[in-house]
Amino acid sequence: MSFRLPASAREITGDGGAVAGVITDTGEVIPADIVVIAVGVVPETGLAQAAGLALDNGILTDASLRTSAPGIFAAGDIANALHPFTGQHHRSEHWSNALNGGKVAARAILGQDAVLSTIPYFYTDQYDVSMEYSGFPALAAGAEPVIRGSLEDKEFIAFWQQDSRVVAGMSVNWPRKPQPGAQKTIKALISARTPVSAERLADSSAGLDQLLPDDA
């Protein structure tokens, strides 16, 4: 694997309907059999900027998705929303955020008491690997993951902690049943804010439900 930095794709070349390569803005031609295009990573804030809305990695909103301008709301991956759990702004580019954020914005527009308090979540399936993630990447940054299961067998849960509290977790090829499933447990651990030792998190001999506090 190699990177061309800084560079941008200017043109995709092909012959007979098959891709042949990519031409960068520096004029370099990179041969390719397959080209993967990823869009939407950088939020398009031109209209919001012209309207004078407060911006920072997207459109800044409160927990009810109100922007800095009265009567204007933002939802989806454009919104850098204040999360009541962390007290920080978070921008998520996944469908779960769009699904939940749209509902919160609609309720708030109608004058109802609504906040976007769901724990960020996404899943993806890549060939023989299925992954689910719940948590706050900003809180997990720099933390060494605690592993339950087997990395070699590609069947494990990775927990990230801050001050012994779970702040994020990813399950990889982990059975969704019996209940509670891994993601349900991870979300409950995050919400509970209860300290859990790394040894207990890694101990596969104990059920996931045993990690939860009694009132979770």
LINWO-V845472 format. One record per residue. PSI is psi in radians with two decimals (999 if undefined). Layout:
BEGIN
<<PSI> <PSI>>
END
This chain:
BEGIN
<<2.39> <2.68> <2.53> <1.82> <2.32> <2.49> <2.71> <2.64> <2.26> <-0.57> <2.50> <2.17> <2.74> <3.07> <2.10> <0.52> <-0.03> <2.42> <2.51> <-0.47> <3.14> <2.35> <2.19> <3.00> <-0.13> <-0.06> <-0.06> <2.42> <2.09> <1.95> <2.51> <2.44> <-0.51> <2.40> <2.17> <2.18> <2.13> <2.10> <2.77> <0.04> <-0.68> <2.10> <2.44> <1.78> <0.26> <-0.81> <-0.74> <-0.66> <-0.73> <-0.52> <-0.09> <0.34> <2.64> <2.29> <2.55> <1.78> <0.91> <-2.85> <2.12> <2.31> <2.89> <-3.02> <-0.31> <0.17> <0.42> <2.36> <-3.05> <-0.18> <2.28> <2.35> <0.02> <2.25> <2.75> <2.41> <2.84> <-2.79> <-0.03> <-0.36> <2.17> <1.54> <2.55> <2.16> <2.20> <-0.40> <-0.74> <-0.37> <0.22> <2.85> <2.41> <2.40> <2.16> <2.39> <0.39> <2.81> <-0.57> <-0.68> <-0.73> <-0.71> <-0.85> <-0.64> <-0.66> <-0.69> <-0.73> <-0.79> <-0.73> <-0.77> <-0.72> <-0.67> <-0.61> <0.05> <0.16> <2.78> <1.79> <2.37> <2.64> <1.62> <0.03> <2.57> <2.26> <2.45> <2.54> <2.85> <2.77> <2.55> <2.10> <1.70> <-1.98> <0.24> <2.14> <2.22> <2.45> <2.44> <2.33> <2.42> <-2.94> <1.80> <-0.62> <-0.59> <-0.51> <-0.23> <2.23> <-0.19> <2.48> <2.17> <2.56> <2.21> <2.23> <2.14> <-2.71> <2.04> <-0.66> <-0.69> <-0.03> <0.73> <1.70> <2.96> <2.32> <2.15> <2.40> <2.38> <2.67> <2.09> <0.76> <0.09> <2.38> <2.21> <-0.18> <2.72> <2.46> <2.26> <2.31> <2.03> <0.60> <2.30> <2.37> <-0.22> <2.75> <2.82> <2.65> <2.51> <2.93> <-0.81> <-0.61> <-0.73> <-0.76> <-0.80> <-0.68> <-0.68> <-0.73> <-0.82> <-0.62> <-0.45> <0.43> <2.27> <2.38> <2.32> <2.65> <-0.57> <-0.72> <-0.70> <-0.64> <-0.22> <1.74> <-0.21> <-0.33> <2.45> <2.69> <-0.62> <-0.37> <-0.22> <-0.37> <2.50> <2.77> <-0.54> <0.15> <999>>
END
